[in-house]
Amino acid sequence: MSAEADTPVPDIPVPDLPVLDVRGLRLRLPDTARPVLDGVDLTVRPRETVALVGESGSGKTLTARSVLRLLPPGAETEGTVQVQGEDVLAMPPDRLRALRSGTAAMVFQDPRAVVNPLRRVGDFLTEGVRLGARRDRREAEARAAELLAAVGLGTAVLRQYPGELSGGMLQRVMIAAALMGDPVLLLADEPTTALDVTTQAEVVALLGELRDRFGTGLLFVTHDLGLAAAISDRVYVMYSGRIAETGPAAELFARPRHPYTAALLASTPRLDAPPGSRLAAIEGQPPDLGTAPTGCAFAARCAHATALCREQVPAALPVDGDAGHLTACHHSDRLEGSRVHD
């Protein structure tokens, strides 16, 4: 057998195939009047950063958690959530464990809700890859030390307990833990919220390096539109469990075609704002789960809404014939040609 045949081939997805493909995802919880997620379509390809943005309560975190089937009790789902061609919602327990320990990983917003406070950080970092028989103890500890250094922490952290670390330090540990299995898909739920601005930049750079090195796809959940614009290739804007608009980041942020996207961007603080000017705000509140509005969920807060908007749910249609830029709005033509923050 030739030397080439003995060389292992890295398990990197084919670039044309998405590592994550969500189709028609609906998620309903007990005692709610409407689905929490209502027909979500979303894709992430290898070496691509996709941002999922929207107000608190829009369904961003539940969308990301659905990828690992980390769902609330009593949740009922429809649709498919495929990771490398396998439907997570239909996986047997053994395949689901393999997915969570290697193929896909998540950095959670609240690290203290994830770690065991009675176990050392080193055990937390190495347990998954050791149980999965992908690394022995020495290899796992070496990998953990390497990743801690990459997120700006020393090896002494391996012997410490979570309670001995600050919130920012513990979030860096969570990022290192997510990278331990060399995942092809990384889900990041507000991963830089607890970090200072300098560390945020270091963490984002680290995630970009991982993406390029391993062909990893990155789904980045955030409410920070400036950060989403800086790091993402494509953006999904979510409102009330639905995707309001999606497209290439540069195009979507420069020329939004859904009133909600435009309103979010208009309410973003600007360094060049005139002295004394007031920050724009979106009037009203998103619909709660106890009500089931008909038509467009944003209609009650939208200045462009008509009777059609209040009666009929808009379909996601291409903008100017561009299949890469979709908006779910009956009157997207009213924003045609508009530019935000020239």
C-alpha positions as CSV (number, residue, x, y, z in Angstrom):
1,M,0.0,0.0,0.0
2,S,1.3,3.4,-0.9
3,A,2.3,6.1,1.6
4,E,-0.5,8.3,0.2
5,A,-3.1,5.6,0.9
6,D,-1.9,5.4,4.5
7,T,-2.3,9.1,5.1
8,P,-5.6,9.9,6.8
9,V,-7.9,12.3,4.9
10,P,-9.3,15.2,7.0
11,D,-13.1,15.1,7.4
12,I,-13.7,18.5,5.8
13,P,-17.0,19.0,4.1
14,V,-17.3,19.6,0.4
15,P,-17.4,23.4,0.0
16,D,-20.5,23.4,-2.1
17,L,-22.5,21.5,0.5
18,P,-23.7,23.2,3.7
19,V,-22.6,22.0,7.0
20,L,-25.9,23.2,8.4
21,D,-29.2,23.2,6.4
22,V,-32.4,24.1,8.3
23,R,-35.6,23.8,6.4
24,G,-39.1,24.7,7.6
25,L,-38.2,24.5,11.3
26,R,-41.2,25.0,13.5
27,L,-41.0,24.7,17.3
28,R,-43.9,25.0,19.6
29,L,-43.9,25.0,23.4
30,P,-46.8,23.9,25.7
31,D,-49.4,26.6,26.5
32,T,-48.4,29.0,23.8
33,A,-50.6,30.5,21.2
34,R,-48.1,30.5,18.4
35,P,-44.9,28.7,17.4
36,V,-41.7,30.0,19.0
37,L,-40.0,29.3,15.7
38,D,-42.2,29.5,12.6
39,G,-40.8,28.1,9.4
40,V,-37.1,29.0,9.7
41,D,-34.9,28.3,6.7
42,L,-31.1,28.8,7.3
43,T,-27.9,27.5,5.9
44,V,-24.2,27.7,6.9
45,R,-21.5,26.5,4.5
46,P,-17.9,25.5,5.3
47,R,-15.5,28.4,6.0
48,E,-18.5,30.8,6.2
49,T,-19.6,33.0,9.0
50,V,-23.4,33.5,9.2
51,A,-24.8,36.0,11.7
52,L,-28.3,35.6,13.2
53,V,-29.5,38.9,14.5
54,G,-32.7,40.4,16.1
55,E,-34.2,41.7,19.3
56,S,-34.2,39.6,22.5
57,G,-37.0,37.0,22.4
58,S,-37.0,36.8,18.6
59,G,-35.9,33.1,18.6
60,K,-32.2,33.3,17.9
61,T,-30.9,31.2,20.7
62,L,-33.6,28.5,20.3
63,T,-32.7,28.3,16.6
64,A,-29.1,27.7,17.5
65,R,-30.0,25.2,20.3
66,S,-32.2,23.3,17.9
67,V,-29.1,22.4,15.9
68,L,-27.9,20.3,18.9
69,R,-31.5,19.3,19.8
70,L,-31.1,21.1,23.1
71,L,-34.8,21.8,23.4
72,P,-37.1,22.8,26.3
73,P,-39.3,20.1,27.9
74,G,-42.5,19.5,25.9
75,A,-41.1,21.1,22.7
76,E,-42.7,19.9,19.5
77,T,-40.8,20.3,16.2
78,E,-41.5,20.1,12.5
79,G,-39.1,20.4,9.5
80,T,-35.5,19.3,9.3
81,V,-32.2,20.4,10.8
82,Q,-29.4,18.7,8.9
83,V,-25.8,18.8,10.0
84,Q,-23.6,17.3,7.3
85,G,-26.6,15.7,5.7
86,E,-28.0,14.1,8.8
87,D,-31.3,15.2,10.4
88,V,-30.6,16.1,14.0
89,L,-34.2,16.0,14.9
90,A,-34.4,12.3,13.9
91,M,-31.0,11.2,15.3
92,P,-30.9,8.2,17.7
93,P,-29.2,8.9,21.0
94,D,-25.8,7.5,20.1
95,R,-25.5,9.6,16.9
96,L,-26.7,12.7,18.8
97,R,-23.9,12.2,21.4
98,A,-21.3,11.9,18.7
99,L,-22.7,15.1,17.0
100,R,-22.4,17.1,20.3
101,S,-19.0,15.8,21.2
102,G,-17.3,16.3,17.8
103,T,-19.2,17.4,14.7
104,A,-20.9,20.5,16.1
105,A,-20.2,22.5,19.3
106,M,-21.8,25.5,20.9
107,V,-20.5,28.4,23.0
108,F,-23.3,29.4,25.3
109,Q,-24.1,32.9,26.5
110,D,-24.0,32.0,30.2
111,P,-21.0,29.8,30.9
112,R,-21.8,29.3,34.6
113,A,-25.1,27.6,33.6
114,V,-23.0,25.0,31.7
115,V,-20.0,24.1,33.8
116,N,-20.0,21.9,36.9
117,P,-18.7,24.1,39.7
118,L,-17.3,21.1,41.6
119,R,-15.0,19.9,38.8
120,R,-11.7,21.4,37.7
121,V,-11.5,23.2,34.4
122,G,-9.1,20.7,33.0
123,D,-11.6,17.8,33.5
124,F,-14.3,19.9,31.9
125,L,-12.2,20.5,28.8
126,T,-10.9,17.0,28.3
127,E,-13.8,14.8,29.3
128,G,-15.7,14.9,26.0
129,V,-12.8,14.0,23.7
130,R,-11.5,11.3,26.1
131,L,-14.9,9.6,26.4
132,G,-15.2,9.7,22.6
133,A,-11.9,7.9,22.3
134,R,-10.5,10.5,20.0
135,R,-7.6,11.5,22.2
136,D,-5.9,9.8,25.2
137,R,-5.3,11.7,28.4
138,R,-2.0,13.2,27.4
139,E,-3.1,14.3,24.0
140,A,-6.3,15.8,25.5
141,E,-4.4,17.8,28.1
142,A,-2.0,19.1,25.5
143,R,-4.8,20.2,23.2
144,A,-6.6,21.9,26.2
145,A,-3.4,23.8,27.0
146,E,-3.0,24.8,23.4
147,L,-6.5,26.2,23.2
148,L,-6.3,27.9,26.5
149,A,-3.2,29.7,25.3
150,A,-5.1,30.7,22.1
151,V,-7.8,32.3,24.1
152,G,-5.3,34.1,26.3
153,L,-5.2,31.9,29.4
154,G,-2.4,30.0,31.0
155,T,-2.1,26.3,31.8
156,A,-2.7,27.0,35.5
157,V,-6.4,27.4,34.7
158,L,-6.5,23.6,34.1
159,R,-6.2,23.0,37.9
160,Q,-8.6,25.7,38.9
161,Y,-12.4,25.5,39.6
162,P,-14.9,27.6,37.7
163,G,-15.7,29.7,40.8
164,E,-12.1,30.9,40.8
165,L,-12.4,32.5,37.4
166,S,-14.0,35.7,36.4
167,G,-16.9,35.7,33.9
168,G,-14.7,36.8,31.1
169,M,-12.1,34.1,31.8
170,L,-14.8,31.4,32.1
171,Q,-16.2,32.4,28.7
172,R,-12.8,32.0,27.2
173,V,-12.7,28.5,28.7
174,M,-16.1,27.8,27.1
175,I,-14.7,28.8,23.7
176,A,-11.7,26.5,24.2
177,A,-14.1,23.7,25.2
178,A,-16.1,24.1,22.0
179,L,-12.9,23.8,19.9
180,M,-11.7,20.6,21.6
181,G,-13.4,18.3,19.2
182,D,-12.3,20.2,16.0
183,P,-16.0,20.7,15.0
184,V,-17.1,21.3,11.4
185,L,-19.9,23.6,12.8
186,L,-19.6,26.1,15.6
187,L,-22.6,27.7,17.1
188,A,-21.7,30.9,19.1
189,D,-24.5,32.4,21.2
190,E,-23.4,35.9,22.1
191,P,-19.9,34.6,22.9
192,T,-18.3,38.0,23.5
193,T,-21.0,39.5,25.8
194,A,-19.0,39.1,29.0
195,L,-15.7,40.2,27.5
196,D,-14.0,43.6,27.2
197,V,-13.6,45.2,23.7
198,T,-9.9,44.1,23.3
199,T,-10.7,40.5,24.3
200,Q,-13.7,40.5,22.0
201,A,-11.5,41.3,19.0
202,E,-9.1,38.5,20.0
203,V,-11.9,35.9,20.4
204,V,-13.5,36.9,17.0
205,A,-10.1,36.5,15.4
206,L,-9.6,33.1,17.0
207,L,-13.0,32.0,15.7
208,G,-12.0,33.2,12.2
209,E,-8.7,31.3,12.4
210,L,-10.6,28.1,13.3
211,R,-13.0,28.5,10.5
212,D,-10.2,28.9,7.9
213,R,-8.0,26.1,9.3
214,F,-10.6,23.4,9.6
215,G,-13.2,24.5,7.1
216,T,-15.6,25.2,9.9
217,G,-18.9,26.8,9.4
218,L,-19.8,29.4,12.1
219,L,-23.3,30.5,13.1
220,F,-22.9,33.6,15.2
221,V,-25.9,34.7,17.2
222,T,-25.7,38.4,18.3
223,H,-27.7,41.5,18.9
224,D,-24.7,43.6,18.0
225,L,-25.3,44.7,14.4
226,G,-21.9,46.4,14.2
227,L,-20.1,43.1,15.1
228,A,-22.4,41.1,12.7
229,A,-21.5,43.5,9.9
230,A,-17.7,43.2,10.6
231,I,-17.4,39.4,10.9
232,S,-20.2,37.8,8.8
233,D,-20.4,36.7,5.2
234,R,-24.2,36.5,5.3
235,V,-26.9,37.6,7.8
236,Y,-30.3,36.4,8.8
237,V,-32.6,38.9,10.5
238,M,-35.1,37.2,12.8
239,Y,-38.3,38.7,14.2
240,S,-40.9,36.8,16.3
241,G,-39.7,33.4,15.2
242,R,-39.5,34.1,11.5
243,I,-36.7,35.2,9.2
244,A,-37.6,38.7,8.1
245,E,-34.6,39.2,5.7
246,T,-31.4,37.5,4.7
247,G,-28.6,38.3,2.3
248,P,-24.9,39.0,2.0
249,A,-23.8,41.2,4.9
250,A,-22.5,44.1,2.9
251,E,-25.6,44.3,0.7
252,L,-28.1,43.8,3.5
253,F,-26.7,46.4,5.9
254,A,-26.1,48.9,3.1
255,R,-29.5,48.5,1.5
256,P,-32.1,46.8,3.8
257,R,-35.3,45.9,2.2
258,H,-37.4,44.9,5.2
259,P,-38.7,47.7,7.5
260,Y,-37.6,45.8,10.6
261,T,-34.0,45.5,9.3
262,A,-34.0,49.2,8.5
263,A,-35.4,50.1,11.9
264,L,-32.7,48.0,13.7
265,L,-30.0,49.7,11.8
266,A,-31.4,53.2,12.4
267,S,-31.5,52.5,16.1
268,T,-27.8,51.6,16.2
269,P,-25.6,54.2,18.0
270,R,-23.4,56.2,15.6
271,L,-20.1,58.0,16.4
272,D,-20.9,60.6,13.7
273,A,-24.3,61.4,15.2
274,P,-24.9,65.2,15.6
275,P,-24.4,66.4,19.2
276,G,-27.7,66.3,21.2
277,S,-29.4,64.0,18.8
278,R,-31.6,61.3,20.2
279,L,-31.2,57.6,19.5
280,A,-33.9,56.2,17.2
281,A,-36.1,53.5,18.7
282,I,-38.6,51.0,17.4
283,E,-42.0,51.9,18.9
284,G,-44.1,49.1,20.5
285,Q,-43.2,45.6,21.6
286,P,-42.8,42.3,19.8
287,P,-45.8,40.0,20.1
288,D,-45.6,37.6,23.1
289,L,-46.2,33.9,23.0
290,G,-49.7,34.3,24.4
291,T,-51.0,36.0,21.2
292,A,-51.1,34.7,17.7
293,P,-51.1,37.8,15.4
294,T,-52.4,37.3,11.9
295,G,-50.4,38.5,8.9
296,C,-47.0,40.0,9.3
297,A,-45.8,39.9,12.9
298,F,-44.1,43.3,12.5
299,A,-47.2,45.0,11.2
300,A,-48.2,46.6,14.5
301,R,-44.9,48.4,14.7
302,C,-44.3,49.2,11.0
303,A,-44.9,52.6,9.4
304,H,-45.5,51.0,6.0
305,A,-48.1,48.4,7.1
306,T,-51.4,48.2,5.2
307,A,-54.5,46.0,5.6
308,L,-52.7,43.3,3.5
309,C,-49.9,43.2,6.0
310,R,-52.3,42.6,8.9
311,E,-54.2,39.9,7.1
312,Q,-51.6,37.9,5.1
313,V,-48.2,36.4,6.1
314,P,-45.6,37.7,3.6
315,A,-43.5,35.1,1.7
316,A,-39.7,35.4,1.5
317,L,-39.0,36.5,-2.0
318,P,-35.8,37.5,-3.9
319,V,-34.9,41.1,-3.9
320,D,-34.5,42.4,-7.5
321,G,-34.3,38.8,-8.7
322,D,-31.3,38.1,-6.5
323,A,-31.9,34.6,-4.9
324,G,-29.1,35.4,-2.4
325,H,-31.1,38.3,-0.9
326,L,-34.6,37.5,0.4
327,T,-37.1,39.6,2.3
328,A,-40.5,38.7,3.7
329,C,-42.3,41.9,3.2
330,H,-45.3,42.9,1.1
331,H,-44.0,46.3,0.5
332,S,-40.2,45.9,0.2
333,D,-40.3,48.1,-2.9
334,R,-41.0,51.1,-0.6
335,L,-37.4,50.7,0.7
336,E,-36.0,50.2,-2.8
337,G,-32.8,52.3,-3.4
338,S,-32.6,53.4,0.3
339,R,-29.2,53.4,1.9
340,V,-28.6,53.3,5.6
341,H,-25.8,55.4,7.2
342,D,-24.2,56.9,4.1
